[in-house]
Amino acid sequence: AFTNDVAYIEGGSMTRWARNLAGGDDRIHLGIDHEGMQVMVRGTAVHTEVEAGLQATIADQYEAKYPYRPADNEFWGVAPTAVLAWKTDDLEKFASTPTQFDFGAPA
């Protein structure tokens, strides 16, 4: 979910990746496939306590896409260091569409 200029991912202590993040390795890579575009994000994640209204907004975004509603405060904020994107719906344009954005190390 992307809200208030922050990318939020959801994962409770039952997920291996959330346990890895909680254990001190904050590196994360995630992929998003959206309307013929593939987006790969590399960065760091931090467990984020969000207020009730924002929790509801994020959960609504998840529920609109998946048959699932996340539990409260199982969210991680992602600070990207690099984003790569390319079109996947047109093989003729595939080689000319890759784009990379580098943001440097998070503060």
N, C-alpha and C positions, 0 to 999 in steps of 0.2 A: 504494500500500500504506500502511496506517495501523498503525504499531507504536510502542509506548512513547510515546504522545502526540505523535508526529511523523508528518506526511504525507510520504511519500517518493515521488518520481517517478523514472523511469529514463530516461536518455538519454546515449548516448555522443557522442563528437566527430563522428560521422557525421551527427547530426541538426542541422538548422539552429537550432532553438530552444536546444539545449545550447551551440552555438557562440556564440549571442547572449548567453546568460547568462554564459559564460566570458569574453566580451569586455567585461564590465563593466556590462551592463544587466540588473540582477537582478530586474526586474519580471516577474511571471508571472500569467497568468489560466488557470484550468483548469476543465473541466466534468466532472461525474460524473453518470451516469444510473444510478440504483440502485433497483430494485423500485418503480417508479412515482413516483420523486422525481428532480427535477433539482436538482443542487447546483453552484453556480458559486463558485469561490474566487479572490479577488484577493489578491496578496501579493508576497513576495520569495522568491527561492530561492538556496540556497548549496550548492555542490558539497560533498558530505559523505562523508568516509572513514568507513566503518563496519566494525566487527570482524567476523570470519568467521561467527560464530554468527548475528548480526543480518543479515548478507548473505544467509545461507541462509533465514532467516525471511521476509525481503522477497521473495526470489526464489521461494520456495514459494507466497507469496500471488499473485504474478504468474502463475506456472505453473498455479495452480488456476483462474484465470480465462481465460487466453490460452494458445494453443499455442506458448509462448515462455518461455524462461528467461533473464533478464538476465545480462549479464556482471558480474563482480565490480567493485565500486567505480565504477559508473557511475550513482550515485544522487545525487539532489538533495533536500535537506530544504526543505520549504515552510513559511514563517512567514506565516500569513494576516493580512491587514489587514481584510478583509471577506469574509463568506460570505453568499450568497443562496441560498434553497432554496424550492421549490414543488412541489406535486403535479402530475403530468402524466397520471395514469391516470384522472382523473375530471374531465371538462370542466366539469361543473356546479359543482365546488368549486375549480376552477383559480383564479378571481379572489380567493377568500378565503384561499388558503393561502400566498401569498408571505411570506417572513420574511427579515429581514436582521439580521446580527450584525456589528457594527463593533468591531475590536480595536485600532484606532489604528496608528500607525507602529511597526514592529518595533524592538526595542532594539538 
